[in-house]
Amino acid sequence: MSTGHGSGGFAARVQAHFDAVAARVLSDLVAGEELTINVTAEETLFVRFNSNRVRQNTDVEQINVSLCLQSNGRTVEKSRTMSGDLESDQAALTRLLASCRDEALSLPLDPDQVPVVNNGVSIEEFSGALLAPEDVVPSVVASATGCDLAGLYAGGVSIRGNRNSKGQSHWFATETFVLDYSIYNGPKAAKGCYAGSTWNASEWATNLERTKTLLALQSLPQQDVKPGSYRTYLAPRAFSDLLGMLNWNALSAAAWKQGRSPFKKLAEHETTLSPLLTIEENFSVGLTPRFNSLGEVSETHLPLISGGVLKNLLVSSRTAKEYAMVANGACAEESPRAMDVSAGTLDEKDVLAALGTGLYLSNLHYLNWSDPVSARVTGMTRYACFWVENGVIAGPIKDLRWDESLYGALGSKLMALTSHTEIDPAVDTYYRRSLGGSRTPGALIEGFTFTL
């Protein structure tokens, strides 16, 4: 085991570098100007596997800084990559600030500009026990001997930092890994994900065995399922896929005010969801920083839905100013960053018996709103999905399209939530490793509608 590949040193080095370049550019401000500075950085080992062999490996170290300049009622934001050389980066940010000033001269006034204020100082650092770089490949490959495994391992330290001209300073560093993988038997596949801050060989072996079991079940005779409504169990990752639709305007205060919210009836208390459903933003899990790009710090726990009743929409400061609301630390997109769904009472060992006859879905994909006004979502089943008869898995199904209203699936049709929950981490690597994710139980739903 290792605490990464120099991750502690990398975080300290980036923090010192950021403090120095930020201090320099802040000292260049003139009257009528305020500045917010954000840094994103990572030191990550990426290893891509195919046929249980290494296809590609890359060690990435990168630092990106963005400036948000407020100049006489106008707002300009620009960003650039840092080289790591102090003198060079200080000069680069000085030029970037000058570019912001030039652009501000041609812009109209920003009517909903949020004043720069001091939201305090915070430091959060989460250290991990990751595999040493030289141990990653043998630790994955040896355990998966005999499997056709494909996937991506990404492990290292991720950093977010924030400073502004009013003296605000926030710092977040976390050391994590994620192994997002699938195993194949010809055209059939089962998907797994092992993630955390401490690599545990026993946990990885258990995770892989569970995925192998799902793949083996696909050797049973394929079941022909006709379009219709069926009792359906969504495993935690599938339920996380479904709840991911809440990121698309459902809990956004701006979307509600502008008439674009799929949860308009919920927000206006015309309806409720199931009393079994409680959702909050929970930053204590450590998946993402509490501060947003303005440096505003969210409460550690922010209730969103409690017992099926909407408690809070996500309100950014810009929305709060435009619509005379109270901001609650939401990001500009007003989507959940650390969604935590409370567990229920259904034991994992009792899931098949409770399902009886119906569908067991491990994963969903291609989700989209089919009718936002009624919160209807459509999508496809994916990977290890099965038909169950009398509490016994009968066999795999072909991919099915489904179409269901969240008012039903999360409301009167929600029969039970499992007592176990799983973290579904963000696995996107566009530009850089993503932070965030969700923690969800499995869900048993009556009359889930399949259309094709």
N, C-alpha and C positions, 0 to 999 in steps of 0.2 A: 504494500500500500504506500501511497504517497499523498501529500497535500497538494498534488497537482504538479505542473512543471514550472516551478518558480512563481506560482500564482500570488503568494503573499508579497513577494518582491515586486511583481508587476503592478499590483494594486497600489502599493505604497509609491512606486515610481510615477504612476499615472496621476495619483492624487497630488504629489508635489509639483508635477509638471502643469497640471490644470490650475492649481493655485497660482503658480507663477505667471502663466500666460493670461489668466483672468485678471490678476492684479494689474498687469501692464495695460490691457485694453480698457479696463475700467478707469484707469488714471488718465486716459485720453479723452474722456467725455467732456462736453462743454455745457453751458447753461441751456436748459430746454431739452436735454437728452436724458433718457433713462435706458438701462440695458439689462437684459436677462441673458445669461450664458448657460448652455447645457452641454454636457459631455457624455458621450456614449463610447464605451471601450470594451474590448474583449481580448483575451488570450485563450484560444480554443484549438484543441486538437480535433480534426475531423478525419474519420476513417470510414470509407464506404466499402461495404461488403457485397459480394455477388458470388453465388454458388459456394458460400462459406469460405471464401478466399478474399483477400484484400484486392480491391479494384483500384482504390485511390486513397492516398492519405496526404493531408495538408495541415500544417501548423500555422494558424492565422493570428497575427497580433495587429490590432488596428485601434486608432483613436479618432473620433470625429467630434468636432465642436461646432455648435450653432449659436449664432447671435440673433437676438430679437431686440431691435432698436426701436424705441419710442422717441420720436423727434417732433416736437411742436404739434402734437395731436395726430401724428401719422405713425404707422407701424410697418416695419420691414423686417423680414427674417431671412437669413442666409446661413449656409453651413459649408464646411470644408473638412477634409481629412488632414490630420496632423502628422508630421514626420517623426516627432519624438525629439527633435533637436530644438532646444529652448530658444535660441536666438532666431532661428529660421521660423519657428511657429509664432513667436511674438510679432515678427515682421509680417507674417501672413495674416494674422488676425487684425493688425493695424490696417492692412490693405482691405480686408473684408469689411471692417467698420467704415472705412471711407466709401466703399461701394454701397453700403446700406444708406449712408448719408446722401449720396448722389441720387439714389432711387427715391428716397423720401421726398426730395424736392418736387418730383413730378406726380406724387400721389395725392388723392383727396384726403380730407380729414376722415379719421376712423371713428364713427359715431359710437361704437360699442367698445372702444379701447378700454382695457382693464388697467387701472393704475398700478404701477410697480410699487410694491410694499415689501416690508421685511417680514417674511413668514417664519423667521427663526432659524435655528441651527439644528441639524440632526446628522447623526452618523449611525449607519447600520451596516454591519459586516457579518456575513455568514460563511465561515470556513467549512471546508469539506475534507473528505478522505477519498480522493479519487485514485484510480489506477495510475501507476507510473506509465508514461507513454510507451515504454518498451513492453509493458504487460498487457496492454489493451488487446492486441491481436490474439495472443495465445489464450487469454481469459475468455474471449468470445468464441474463437474457433474450436478450441478443445472441447468446450461444453456442448457445442453444436455439431460435433462429429457425426456424420451420417445424415445431416439435414441439408437441404438446399435452402440456405439462409441468405437473404438479401436485406440490406438496411444501412443505416447511417448511425455511427457513434459520434457524438459531439460532447466534449468535456473540457471544462476549464473555468476561468473566472469571467464574469460579466459585471460591468460597472455602469452606473448612472450617477451623474453629479450635476449640481445646479448652484449658480452664484448670481447675485444681482447687485445693482448699484446702490441699493438701500442697505447692504450688509448681510443679506440672506445667504446661507450656505448649507447645502444638503449633500450627503454622500451615501451611496449604496453600493456594496460589492457583495457578490454571492458566488460561491464555487459549487458548480453542479455538473451533472452529466445527464445525457439522455441517449438511450439506444432504441431507436425506432426501427422495428424490423418486421419482416414477414418470413415464413417458411412455406415452401412449395412442394406439392406433389403433382407434377405435370401442370395442368391448368388450374388446379385447386390451390388455395392459399389460406393461411390463417395469420392474423396480424397480432403482434405483441409490442409492448413498450415497457422498457425498464428504465426508470429514472430516479434521481435522488441526489443527495450530497455525499453519501457514503456508499462505495461499491461493496456489496456483500455477496460473496460467491454463492452462498446457500440461497439467498433471495433470488439471484439471477438464475440459478438452476431450477428453482421452483417456478419462476416466471416462464422459463423456456418449456418446462414439462407441461404446464397448463396450455401453452400454445400448441405443443405437439399433440395433446389430447384433442383439441379442437380440430386439428388437421386430420387426425386419424378418424374422427367421426364423419368426415366428409367422404370416407370410403363406403359408407352405408348407401343403400339405394336412394337415388334422388327422388324427392317427393314432388308431386305436381300440385301446386297450390293455386287455386282459381282466385280471380279478383273477388274481394269481399271484405268483411270486417271480422277480425279475429282477436281473441285474447292474445296479448303480445308481451313478452318480457324484453326490455331493453337493458342489456348489461351496462355497467357503469360508463364504459367508453361510448357506447351508443347513446345513452341518455345525455352524456356530455355533448355529443354531436348535436342532439336535438336542442338542448338548452343553449348551444352556441348561437342559435337564432336570436336570442335575447340581445346579442351584440348589435343586431341590425335594427336599430331605432326603437326596439320594444321598451327599453327603460330610459330612453333619452328624453329629458325635459324639453329640449328644443323641438324634437320631433313631435311631441305631444302638442306643444303650443302652436306648431305650424300645421297640425292636422295630418301628420305623416306616421303617427304611432300605431303599430298593430295592437297595442295594449290601451287604446283610447278608453274603452269601456272600463277597463280595470283602473286606469288612472282617475277616471271620473266617478268611481265607486258605483257604477251601474251593474257590476258583476264581481264575483270573486272566483278564485281558483280553489283547488282542494285544500281542506284544512290540514292535510298531510304535508303540504309543501311550504317549506321555509327556506329562504335564500338570503344570504348576506354577502357583502364584500368583507373578506377576512384577510387582512394583511399580515396577521400573525403567522401564517403558513410560510411566509418568507419567499414567495414566488416572484414578487415584484416590489419596487419601492412604494412607500406611501405617498411620496411627493409626486406632483405632476410637472409638466414642462414649465409652469409658472412658479414652481416651488411651493405651491399650496399643499399642505399636508392633510390627508384624509384621516378620519378617525380609524382606529385599528379595526373596529367592527362597525359596519354601516348596514342596518337591516334594510332589505329591499322588499321582500315579500315575507310576511309572517302569518302562518296558518292560513295561507291562501289570500290574504288581504295585502294590497299594495301599501307599503309604509313610506318608501322614498323612491323618487325618480333620481337619476344621476344628473346633477346640475353643475355645469361649468360656470366659471365667473363671467364669461361673455354672455351666456344665456341668462344668468342672474341679472346682469345689468340691463339687457334688452327687454326682459319681461318682468322686472321687479320681483325676482325670486331670491331665495337664499342659496348661495353656492355651498356645495358639500365636498369640495376637493376632487370633483370628477375631472377626467381628462377631457381634452377638447372634443373628442369623438363621443363622449358621454356613453361609453360602453363599459361593462364590468371588466375589471383588471384582475380580480382575485376572487372569483365567484365560488362560494362554498354553500353546498346544498345539504341541509341537515339529514342525517340518516333516519331510517324508519325502523320497523320491528321485524321485517321478514328476514329470517336467517338464510344465509347462502345455500345451506344444505337443503332447505325446504323450497327453493325456487321452482324446481321442476314440478313438484307435487302441487304447489299453488297455481302454477300455470295450467296444469291438467292437460288440455288439448289446445294447441295454438302454436305460436311462432316464438322462437328464441333468436334474438338478433344481437350479434356481437359488435357490429359496426354499421354506421350509416354514412352515406356521402352524397355529393351533388345536391345539398340542401338549398332551398330558395323559398321565398314567399310565393305561394300560388295565388293568394288573395290577402294582401296585407290588412285590409279593413276588418276581416273576420279572423285575423291571425292564423290563416291557413298556411301550412308548410308542406312542401312536396320534396321528395328525395328518393334515394335508392338504397336498398339493402346492399351490404358489402361484406366480403369475406365470410367466415364461419357463421352462417345463419341456417337455422334448422326448423323442421316441423317436429312438434312434440305431440305424442298421443298418450293419454292417460299417465302423464308424468314421466314418460320415457322418450328419449330422442329417437325418432324414427329414421331420420336421414336429412341430408342437406336439401336446400331449395335452390332453384334458379334465382337470379337477381330479380327483385320485384320493385316496382314503383309504388310508393305510398303517398297519401295526401290526407292530412289530418289537421284540425284546428287545435292550436295550443290551449284554447279555452276548454276543449274537451279533454285532450291528452293530459293536461296539467290540472284539469278540473274534475268534473263528475266521473270521468272514465278512469281516473287514477285510483287503482285498487290498493297498492302497497308500495313502499320503498324499502330497500334492503337495509339491514343493520350494519352492513359493511360499506365503506366508501373507498374510492380510489382517486388518486390525483392524476389528472390528464394534463400533462404539461404542454405549454406551447412548444411546438417543434419546428416552427418556421425558421429558415436560415436566409431569407432574403436580405441582402446587404450585411446582416449580422444575425447572431443568435437572438431569438425572441425571448422575452421574459413573460411571466404570467402563466395562466392556466386556470383550471377549475378542479374542485373536489366534489365528486358526485357519488350517490348510491346507484344501485340498479332500480328500475321502475317496472312494476307490473300494471299494464294498462288494458282495460276492457274495450273491445270493439275498435281496435286500431284499423284504419281503412287502407286497403291495398287496391290499387286501380288497374295495374297492368302486370 
